[in-house]
Amino acid sequence: MKRHVVLSMSILSAALAATAFVAVPATAQEMSPGLVSAMQRDLGMTEPQAQQRIRQEAELRKIDTSAEQAAGKAFGGSWFDPDKGKLVVGVTDKSAEAAVRATGAEVARVSRTAAELDAAQSRIDGVAKTTKAPDAVHSWHPDPKSGSVVVTVGAETPEVEAFLAEARKSGPVTVRRNAERPRTYAAGTVGGDPYYVPVSGGYVRCSIGFSVHGGFVTAGHCAGTGANTQGWDWSAQGQFAGSSFPGNDYAFVRTGNGWWTVPVVLGWGAVSDVLVRGQWEAPVGSSICRSGSTTHWRCGQVLAKNETVNYGNGQLVHQLIKTSACAQGGDSGGSFVTGDQAQGMTSGGWGDCNSGGETWFQPLTEVLNVYGLRLHTG
């Protein structure tokens, strides 16, 4: 019997028992002792704080979309305030405040709408394509709190300053400095982990993201369309039916050879294996956890959305989400989840799980839409 994802018999049992899970409230399933301890380890929380955060973030899903709709054209972005335990919605017009508060969200006045910041971000993307962003310009994203596009750079060089000068013509820019350069998280020849792509002289190892009907989604930089994959046991598994990188970082692997799909993300013994119930995009400030074949289960917070990342040599990837969860080589393509909700697939980052760092992931929705896929849920 072939396995899909890193499928153990415990996962199989969980998937086959999906009907039993359906009757259990999501918060009860999410608040397993393993999940709480992982959040304590990676987020520095006490057990009561971790339990409270899980409950608060379950409530966010109920109001996030309605709060944005209530803000209308005055919507200036949203984020989670951990001190208040509330979703905060930025608005540029006082007349929208009452409608937003009526949804249960907090309100903050901001200087620019989300649409204005996204437009400025897109113009900087255009500058990067036209002039080729220097490798020392690491990333940029719209930041509703500052009302600007935050550009992260690793060095002060004439090329970087020239890029920043052009970027400032696109709109308000805030510069942050970080010497660590982003990189993708594919790895070389190793044994005993989720899936492998044969390449000249060896193999590339990456991690499975989420089961979809007919296969799974993962990172596009792991391989191009047509590449064959081998599973955790090195048996023939499937083929990349579609892949997009750079620009995006997603791929769809169509499986065969006896492999089949299960709506589960592996907890690696740190937490109970997570039964995926759906997908939802968690706001900035929310906790988030990821699963990968190298560093296994790690948690952090959502730091920014719609970030353009420069992996060097002109390889730009757009609309990624940045987190403080650590990752390392071989984790590429792996799952990001909040509670039981799918978020996206690991793209890259900087640092490691010894010294810390940041990671970016590709949101899930686009790959599902582009390839006409349906997420396998429990």
N, C-alpha and C positions, 0 to 999 in steps of 0.2 A: 504494500500500500504506500503510494507516494504521499508526501506531505507538502502543503503550501503554507506560506509564511513559515516561521520557525516552529512547526507544529508538533507539540508534545501530546501525549495521551491525555494530560490534564486539560490542555486547551480543547482537544476534541470533545472531552466530556462536557466542558463548559459550553461549547457551541451546540452540542446536541441537546443540552438542557436549556436552550435559549428560551423556550416557552416558560420555564420556571422563573427565569430572570425577569420576564416581562411584568410579572405581578409585583416585583419589588420596586419601591420608589428609587429613583436614580440616586438621590443623596445617600440612601443606605448602602447601595452598591459601591458608590464612590468612596465612602468613608471606611474603607478597609484599613486594618492596622498597618498593612504594608505601605499604603499610599500616604497615610499620615506620617509615618516614620521617614519616608523619602522626602516629604516636604520639610520635616524638621531638619534633616541632614543638609538639604540643598538651599533652603530658604531661611534657615536660622530661626525657625518658629518653635514655640512650645506646642505640645500636643493639643491643648484647647484652642490655641490660635490657628493651627492647621485645620482642625475640625470646623471652626467658625468660618475660615476662608472658603472651604468647600461649600458650605451652606450659602454663603453670600454669592459665590459665583454661579451657583445653580439658579439663584434668583435673577441674576443679570440676563440670562437667556430669555426671561419672560418679558423684559422691558426694553431691551437694546434696540430692536427695530422700531418699535412704536415711539420711542423717545426721539430717534433720528427723524422719523416722519413728522413728529410734532414740531420739531425745530424748523422744518421746511427749508427755504432758501437761506435762512440765517444759520444753518447748521455749520459749526466750526470744529467738528471732530468730537470724539468721546474718549474717555479713559476711566479706569477703575481707581478710586481713591481708597487705599487700604486702611487709612486712619478712620475714615467714616464708614467703610464697608459699603460704599455706594458707587453706582455709575454716575459719572459727571459728564454732562453734555455742554460743550462750548457753544455759545450763540453770539452773534454779532448785533442782534437787534433785541432791545428790551421787551418788545411786544411779543416775542416768542417764549419768554421765560415761563409764564403761567401754564401754557400748554405742555411744556416739557416737564415741569414739576408735577403736573397732574398724572404723568405716567409713573411716578415714583423715583425719577432721577433727580440728582442735584444739578444746579446750573452754574456755569462760570461764564463771564463775559470775556470774549476773545477779540482780537483785532482784525482777524481775517477769516473768511469762510473756508471750509474744507475744499470747496471747488476752486477758490483762488489759489490755495496752497498746492493743490494737485496740478493746476495749470502751470504754476511756477516750476514744480518738479519736472513736468513734461518738457518745459523749455530747456531746463538744465540737461535732461536726457538728450535733447537735440544737440546741445553744445558738445556733449561728450562724444556723440557719434560723428559730428563734423570735424572736431579737432583731435579726437582720440584722447580720452582722459588719461593723464599720467598715472602710472601704477601707484604713485604715492598718494593719489586721491582715492580713498578707500570706499566711500559710500556717501549717499545723501538721501534724506527723507523729509517729508513735511512734518512739522512739529506744531500742533495746534496751540500748545501753551505759550510758546514764544512768538507765534505768528510768523514763522520763517521756515525756510528749508535749511536743515542742519547738514552741513558738509563735514565729513570726517576725513582728516588728512594725516599722513604719517611723517611728513617732512616739509620743510620750507625751502622750496627750490624755485627758480625762475619759472619753470614749467607749471608748477602748482599755483603760483601767484597769478600767472596768466590765465589759468583755468578759472580761478576764483573771480578774477576781474570780469570775465565773460559771464560767469554764473550770476554775479550781482546785477547784471543787466536784465536778468530774467525775473528778479524779484528779491525780497529780503532774504539774506543769507546769514546764518550763524556758523562759525567755524569751530570745530572741536578737533583736538589732536589726539592721535592714538598711534603709537609706533608699530603696533601689530598689524600685519597685512592679512586680509581675508584669503582663505584658500578653500577649495572644495575638499570633501571628506572621503573621496574614494581611496582605496588602499591596494597594496600589491598582493603577491601570492601568500595566502594563509590557508589554514585548514579549519573545518568544523563550524563554519558560520553560514548565514542565510543563503546568499546566492553569489555565483561567480560568472564572470564574462571572460571567455578565453580571448587572449590577445597575444601578439607576437612575443614569445619568450616567457609566457606565464599567464596569470589571471588577474583581473581586477575584481576585488570584493566590494560589494555594496549591500545595503540593507533594504528589505521589503518595507514599503510604506503601508498601504492598506489594500485589503482584498476588494476587488470589484468583480462583478459578474463576468466571468471569462478570463480572469487573470489578476494582476495587481498593478498598482502604480508605485513609482519610485522616482529617483532623480534622473534628469536627462543627461547630465554630464557623465553618468556611469557608462553609457554606450549609445551608439547611434541606431537608427532604425535598421532592422534586419539582423542585428547581433543576436547570437544564441546565448541562452543562459543555462547554467547547471545549478541544481539545488544544493541545500545544505549537505546532502549525502553524495554530491558530485554526479548525480544522475541527470540525464537530459530533462530539462524542465520546461522551457518555452523560448519565446523569441520577442525581441523588442518590436512591437507592431507600430509604434510611433514614439518619437523622441524629439525634444526641443531644448537646445542649449547651444550658444548663449541666447540672451534675450529673455528666455524662460529657463526653468530648470525642472522639467517634468518629463515623464515617460510612462508608457503603458506596455507592460509585458503580457502577451497572450500566452497562457499556459496550456500544456497538453501532456502527453506521455504519462497519464495517470494522476497528474497533480490536480488538486481541486481547492476551492477557496473556503475560508472560514472567517467570520466577522470578528476577529480577535486580534488584539495587540499584545505581544509577549511582555510579561512583567519581570522575567528573568529571576524569579524568586524574591525580588525586592518588594514586589506587590503582587496581588492576585492578577492573573491574566485578565486584561480589560476587554469586556464585550462591547464592541462599538455599536452604539444605538443610533447615531446620526452624525450630522456635521453642523458646526456653528463656529463663527469667527469670534473668538474672545477679544475683548477690548484691551487696549494698552493698560498695563498695571495688573492684569490678571495673572494668576499662577498658571503654569503650563508644564507638562512633562513630555519627555521624549524617550523612545525605545530604539536602540540600535545594536548592531552585532558586535561592536567593540566595547563601548562604555556602558551598554545595557540601559538601565532605567535611571534617568537624571531629570531633575526638575529645576525650574527657574521662573522668571516673570516675562511677560510680553513687554518689550521696551519701545518698539516703534513699528509702524506699518508703512506700506508702500515705499520701502527703501530700495534704491538702486545700488547694487553692489558691484564694485570693480574688482574682478578676480585677476586682473593683469592681462597684458597682451591684447587689450581691446575687448576682453570678455566681460561684457556688462550683462547683468541680470536684473530685471525690473520687478517691482511690486512684491518684493520679499518682505517677510515679517521677521523682526529682530528680537531675540530673547537672550536671557542671561543663563540659560541651560547650557552646560558644557557638552562638547562632543569631540571625537577624534577620528582619525583615518579609518575608513570602513563603515562609519555610521551613516554615510551619505544615503539618501533615499528613505531613511527610517522614519517612523511615525512620530508626529507631535499630536498630543491629545490634551484636552482639558476635561477632567472627569471622564465621561463616556462619549464625548463628542470629538470626532475627527477634526483636526486643524490643518495639517499639511505634512510635507515631506522634507527632511533635512537636506539643505543645500550645501552650506559651508560655514566658515567662521574663523575665529582666531583663538589662540590659547589651547588649553587642554583641561582634563578633569583632575589634574594635580594642582595646577597653578590658577585655574579659573579661565574665564574668557567669555565670548559671546558667540551665538550661532544665528544663522538665518534659515528660514524654511519657506518653501514654495506653498502658498495656500492651495487647498485641494480643489476648489470649485472649477478653476480654469481647465485643468486636465480632464475632469469629468465631462465638461461641456465640449471641449475640442474633439474628443474621441467618442463622444456619445456613450459614456460609461455610466454605470449605476453602482454606487457604493454598496457593498455587501454589509448589511446591518443585522443585528440580533433582535 
